[in-house]
Amino acid sequence: MTEYLEQLRDLIKEELSKYGLTPSLSKEALNIMRAKDVVMTIRDLKDYVELSYKGKKYSYDKWYTKPQHLASTIINTLKVQEKTG
C-alpha cells in the first residue's frame, strides 16, 4: 500500500459511490470494484502508475500525474462509461 494509492482512494471514494463502485486497496493495487467484479486496477510502480481498464494498460509518470490529476481521469472515464453502458 502506498501513499499515492491511499490519496487516490480518498479522492475518488465519494464519487465512485454514485455509480455503485467502491475502491479496494491492497498491498499491490487499488481496485475499483462493482460488487465482486474488478472494473479498474491502479498499480503503483515506483516512478509510474499503471491503470488497467477493459483489457488495456495505461502508464502515467508520477512526477507529472499527481493523485488529484489521476482521480479526475478515472472519474471522467467512469462517467462516460456509465452513460454509454
Secondary structure, 3 states (H helix, E strand, C coil): CCHHHHHHHHHHHHHHHCCCCEEEECCCEEEEEECCEEEEEEEEECCEEEEEECCEEEEEECCCCCHHHHHHHHHHHHHHHHHHC
